[in-house]
Amino acid sequence: MPDRTVYSTESGRINICPTCEQPYKHCHCDQPSTPVKKSDGIVRVMRDRKQRGGKTVTVISGVQGDEPTITALAQQLKKSCGSGGTVKDGNIEIQGDHCDKVMTKLTALGYKVKRSGG
């Protein structure tokens, strides 16, 4: 918002957006909406060790759904693998090399699964 009014002699400092009537800190009028991740409907499972101090992690990407759905799926996968994990940037990360177990579980849940990477 480079050309917004910041001060008026009638009312003083202007802190509220005239369009949405929210404080400028919370205004999203001029910002583009968050991009939706495009997916081909295939969930990809890969093993990764980069940037993790040599630790092996199973990364599941391409899962469709909102944050609570992905978190619930991550809980199921962590429980079936018997290890920890997290959800980062829409990807599920399971500690350890559990690609086969994860692929079996996802197929049983009805997902179309592919192994990616080496």
Buried (B, 14 or more C-beta within 10 A) or exposed (E): EEEEEEEEEEEEEEEEBEEEEEEEEEBEEEEEEEEEEEEEEEBBBBBBEEEEEEEBBBBBBBBEEEEEEBEEBBEEBBEBBEBEBEBEEBBBBBBBBBBEBBBEBBEEEEBEBEEBEE
